[in-house]
């Protein structure tokens, strides 16, 4: 009897399908709709879209969230569509993703609410901004923007109105226009304890801080999670600011989704902290019963440091990273909307290093790579940025889709030049050989397998000229240009004619 072998699944690759400065022209859903098939063809398997819900202003990106239940459908906060577009365009995007086999992940903003409709009187104490466990005032009453009545939506989808008792803190007293961190007092009121301990207790982040212990809050947010997952055929969520709200509630929310949809959901949290110990502690707790991932913030900082340090020892590039010790839980990335230029968590990465960084997350076994829209298509507006990797990031993603399979042999034997080989699988046998250098031209003698003897390999990027003929012993002498990369594959391997076909920048600008 012939042994039945399972086919090798296509490598999973996520796209962060936005950046902070996308024009506020209400057409971004249309941009993404136009290019879904291109992104699928080049190798993306999942798309993380920006917050779908109504922001506090027409130009808001959605992290200043006003109404979870308004996806660009109701006339609220000066606009019907969100910055990203109208609800019908969003639903069309979701349907087209489903038809194309592209998994859709939504950005969930569950920590806070902004731009309340009414002032409400509540009792508070002020706390020290640097130590939120230290009370610095006597209890007194303030006028807080804490009444959310959603007059444009009414009771469509949800009848809940939010009042002061649904929040644990706020930052503004309308009575005297004083800004501070106000801890709201009341029966069973307290900062959530299962949050990060930075600043004593990091429950409060911004705006009106949601109290996830309140039963009405939990009921409404849980219902929203089920509703939006069904409406957009979601296959995952990215959670904003997870170190600022209750871990217990997070586990309840994701458990409820998985229980109700009987399918695998992917969940990833933004726990942005350069502390591997704290990240692993969070994963141990939240991931105890439900699979959960985090973005690999320490790796981003390694990339930033490496790009700015002459003769940086590339053998240390994964030191202290999440992907090094917990690859199954790590979403690897080079840049995102928080670390891009002029943002609060900016982590500059020199242009020459982007190709090196992306090859390290796209062409290796470990981690779930996430490619940033700004690197892929460029950034417009006030802070423009050209597409990364000389406009050829698409080719690196395609190389991942086509050839980055099988066992991995590392040649990490020189400080400024790394190499590795992916040896292929039974049904994806071609494999690839990668060389990267952050100094002068690099060269590695690497084994690709005796089955490849006599083959001619070339660089799919086209950056390293010439050919490599594989010897009878299965070895080849692979090179790369200085401060660059080369991705070597058999010159007549399936898919070689696809390289150079997909152009960067076409998703850039107005629809």
N, C-alpha and C positions, 0 to 999 in steps of 0.2 A: 504494500500500500504506500502510495506517495504521501509524504508528510505535507500537510497543509500549513503554509506559512502566512502569517498576517501581513498585509501590505503595510509599508512604511507610510505613516501619516505625513502630510505636508507640514513643514515647519510652521508654527504659529507665530504671527507677527502682528503687533497692534500698531495702529496709527492714532496719535493724538491729533484729531482732525480740526484743530484751530490753534490760534495764538492770540496773545492779548490784544494786539492792535488791528485785528481784522476789521475792515471798514464797517461802521454801524449803518449799513444800507439795507438791512433786512433780507439779504439774498444769500446768506451763507449756506442755508439748507439747499438752495438751488445749485450753488457751486459744487457741493458734495454730491448731490444727485447726478450732476452731469458727469462726474468722474468716477463713480463707483466701479464701473466695469474695468476702467484702467487700473485702479488701485487693486482690484481683485486679481487682475491678470499679472501684475508685477509681483504679487506675493503677499499682499496684506490679507489677513484672515479675520481681523476684527477692527472696528472703528469706535474709538472713544470720542463722543461728541460733547460739546460744551453744555453748561447748564441749560436745560430746556425750558425752565420756568421763568415767570415774569420777575424782572429785576425792579429796583427802586426807581430807575430812570430809563428812558428809551435807549440810551447808549450803554446801559449797564451790562456787563458780561454775565450776570446771573449769580455771581458770588455774593452780591448785595441783594439777596433774594427777598422778594415780597410775598409771592403767592405760589405755593407748590402746584396748585391745581390749574393754573393758567399757563398753557403751553403756547401762548401767542394767539389767543382766541377772543379775549375780552378787552374792552376799552378800560384799561387801568394804568395808572401812573403815566398818563400822557401818550399812551400808545396801545394799539391792538397787537401788532407783532412784537416779538422780542427783538433784541438786536440781531439775532441770527435769522429770524424769518417768521412767517405765518405758520399756524398749526397745520394747515393742509400740506404745506411744503415739508414739514417735519414728518408727518405721517407717510407721505410719499417716499421720503428718504428711508424710513423704517421698512416700508413694503419692498422697496427696491433692494435694500440690503438683504432682506430675507430671501428674495428671489435669486440674488447673486451668490448666496451662501456666505455673506459677510456678517459675522456676529456684530451686534450693536450693543455698546456699553454706554450707559447714561451717567452723567456727572450729578451726584446727589449732594445737595447742600442742606444738611440736617442740623447744623449747629446753632443757627441763628436766623432771625428775620429782620428786615429793614423797611423803613418808610411806612410806619404805622399810619392808620387813617385817623386815629383819635388819641387825645391825651387822656391818661387815666392817673388818678391819685393813688399812690401806694407808699408803703412804709419801707424805709431802707436804712442801711448803714453804709458809710463809705469804707473802702478797704484800700490798703497800700498797693499801688500798681505793681510794685516789685515783690510783694508778699501778700497775696490775696487772702491768706489766713489771718492777717493782722487787721483788726478793725481800728479805724482812725477817727471815728465820730460817734456821737450818741445817736440812737435811732431817731429818725424824723421823717416827715412826709415830703415827697417830691411830686412834680407833674412829669410823668414819663410818657414818651410816645410808645404805648404798649397796647393800644386797641386796634385790632385788625378785623375790619368788618367786610372787606372786599365788595364795595358797592357796585363795581362793574360786573362782578361774577354772580353776586347774590348767593344762592345756595346750590347752584349747579355743581354737580360732582361731590361737594361736601358742604354740609350745613354748619360746620364748626366756625365759630368766631373766636378769635384769640384775645385774651385779656391779661391783665398784669399777673394773675395767678398762674399763668402758663409759662412764665419766664422766671429765671433765677437771678438775672442781673441786667443792667442797662448802663448807658454811659452819658446820659444827658438829662439835665433837669430843666424843663422848659420854663419853670417858674422864675428862675434867676439866670438861665442860660449858662449854667455851670457844667463843665465837662469833668467827669470823674468816673471811677468804677463803683457803681452802686450795687450792693448786694441786696436783693429784694427779701423782705421779711414776711413771714406768714407761717401758718401751720404746715409742718413737714418741709419747710423751705431750708435748703442748704445747697452749697456747691456740690456737684457730683464728686464722689470720692474716687471713682475708677477712671481718673484722668491723669495726664502727665503731671509730675510734681514740680515742673519748672515754675518759678514765681510762687512757690508754696503750693498752689493749686491752680492749674491752667484751664479750669472749666471756662472762665470768661475769655472770649477772644474779641468780639466786636458786636455792635448793634444791640438788639434785644436777644439775650442769651436764652435759648430754649431749655425748659426744665423737662427732661425726658423721664422723670419719675412720675409726672402727673398722668393719671390714667386717661384723661381725655386727649392729651398730647400723643401718648403711645397709640391709642386707637386710631387717631386721624392719620398719623404718619405711616402706621402699618397698612392702613387702607390705601393710602396714596401709593405705597410701594407696590402693592398688588395691582392697582389700577394702571399705573404707568408701565409696569412690566408687561401687562396684557396689551395695552393700547399700542405700544411701540415694539412688541415682540422682542423685548430685551433678552439678552443672554448674559448680562453682567452689569455691574455698577462700579463706579469709582467714587469713593467717599471723600469729601473735602474735610480737612481739619479734624481728623479722627482723634488726635491726642487731646482735643478740647471737649469731647463729650463722652458720655457714659459708655464704657466698654460693655457693661451688662446690657444696656439697651441695644448696642450694636449687635451683640450676639442674638438678642431676641428678634431684631429686625431681619437679619439675614437668615435666621432659622425659619422664620415665618415665610419668607419668600421661597426658600427651597422646599418647605413642606407643602406649599400651596401650588407649586408649579411642576413638581415631579420631574425636574430636569436639572442638569448641572448648571449652576450659575457661577460666574466668575466674579469675585469681589476683590478689589484692591483699595487700600487706604493711603491717603496722603498723610504720613507720619513723618513730617520733614524735620529730621534731627540728625546731626552728625554724631550719633551715638549708637553703635552696633548693639551694645548691651541693652539699651532701652528698647530698641526695635525688636530684638529677639524676645525680650520680656513681654512685649505687647503681643507678638505672634504666639507665644506660648499660652497666653491667656485667651485671646480672642479665637485663635485657631485650634483650641483644644477640642471643640466639637464641630467646627465648621472650617473648611479650607479657606484660608485668607492669605492675601499677598500684600506686600508693601513695595512702594517705589524705593529703589536703591539710592538714597540720598548720598551715603558715603562714597559710592562709586562716582557720582557726578563731581563731588569735590576732588576726588583723585584725578579725574580727567582735567579739571580746571588747573590744579596744581601742576600736573605733568605738562600741560600746554605752555605754561609760563616759566618752567624751570629748565634751564639749559642742561642737556645731557641727563635728563631725568632717567632713573633706573626703571625701565618699563617692566622689569621682572616683579616690581612691587605694585603694579597698577591695580591689582585686585585686593591688596592688603587692607583689612578692615572693612571690606565691602560685604553686603548682605549676600550677594550672589556667590561669594567664595565659600560661605559656610552653610547657607540655606538656599541653594539654587531653585528649589521647587517653589519657594515663597517670594522670590525676587523678581520684580519687574524692573528690568534694566533700561536705562535711558541716558541720553547725552545732554538734553536740554528740555525744558518744558516752559509753560506760560509764566511760572513763578521765577524761574532762573534766567529767563531771556533778558537781554539788555534793558536796563532802566526799571526793572522790577525789584521788589523788596528783597528777594532771595537771589539776586543776580549772582551767577557763578560763571564768569567769563571763560570761554574756551577759545583759544586762538584758532583762526580759520584752518591752518595747515593740519591741526590735530583732529579736526572733525572726522576725516576719513579714517584715521587710526582708531578713534573712539568707536565709530559706528561699526568698523570691522570687528572690534573686540566684543560687541554685543550681538551683532547679526550673524557672524560666521562661526561662532563657538556653540558648544552644546548647552552651556549653563544659562539659566534665566529665560525670562519671557521678554523679548525686546519691544520697546515702544519708541516709535519714530515720531519726532516732533514736526508738525505741519510747517513751522517757520523754517526748519532746516530743509524740508522737502520742497516747498514751493516758494520760499522767500517771505519777507515781511515788508509790508507797504507802510504808508503813512509817515508819521513824524520821526519814527526810529527805523528806517529801512534796513533790511539785511538781504543780501543775495542768497539764493539757494546754496546749500553747503555741498562740499565734495565736488566743487567745480561743476555743479549741476548734475552730477552723476550718482547721487544717492539712490535713485531708482535702480541703477545697475547693481549696487550692493545688495539691495533688497531682493532683486531678481536672483542674484547669486545664492542668497540664502534659500530661496524657494527651490532652485534647481539642484544645487550641489552640496549644501552644507549638511550632510547626513553621515551617520555612522560613528564609529569610534574616533576618538580624537587623540592624536599624538602631539605633544608640545615640545618645541625646541626653544626653551626659555633659557638660553645659555650665554646671552650677551646683553649687557645693560641697555643698549640703545637700539637693539634689533631683535624682534621676536619672530618666531615662525610657528605654525602649526598645520597639521594635516587632518582633514576629515576623510576617512577611508571608505565611505560609502556603505550601502547596505545591499542585500541580495537583489532588491528590485530598484534601487537607486545607486548603481554601482560606480558612478563616475568619480564622486568625491572632489576635493579641491585642496590646493596647497596655498597658504597665505603667508606673506612676509610683510612686516611693517617696520618702519624705522623712524625714529624721531631725531635722527642726526643725519649722517651722510648716507650714500647708497648702501643698501643692505644685501646680504646674500646668505642663504641657508642651504646646506645639503640635507635633504629630507627624503624619507622613505614613503612612497605612495602605494607600493604593492607590486610584486613581481608580475601580476597579471597585466600591468600597464607597460611592460618592457617594450621598447621600440616606439612607443607613442610620442607624439609631438604635443606639447602643452604650451599655451599662450595665456597672457594676462587678459581677462575679460574686461578690465577697466580700460585697457589700451594705454596705460601710463608707462609700463615697462616694455620697451620694444624687444623684438627677438623671440626666439623659441627655446624651449627646453626639451631635449630628447631624453626620455626615461631609459636608464641603463638596464642591462639584463638583471641586475640585482634589485631593481625596483626603486633605485634612488634617482633624484634629479638635483641639479644645482639651480635653485630658484632665487631670483633677485627682486629688488624693488628700488625705486628711485629714492633719493634723499628726502627726508621728512614727508614720507608718503607711504603708499601701500601697493601691493600687487596681489591679484587673486588669480591663481593659475589653475587652468582646467584643460582637459584634452581638447584640442583645437576643433575636432569634429563632433564633440559631445552634443547630445540633443539640447536644443534651446540656445545654442551659441548665436544664432541669427537674431535672437530677440534683443541682444544688448545694443544700447544706443537708440533703441526704438522709442523708449519712454522719456519724454522731455520734461524737465523741471520748469516750474514757473507758470504753467498754463492754468493753474488754479489760483493764480495771484491776481488781486485787483477785483474790480466789479464784475458781477455776472452780466 
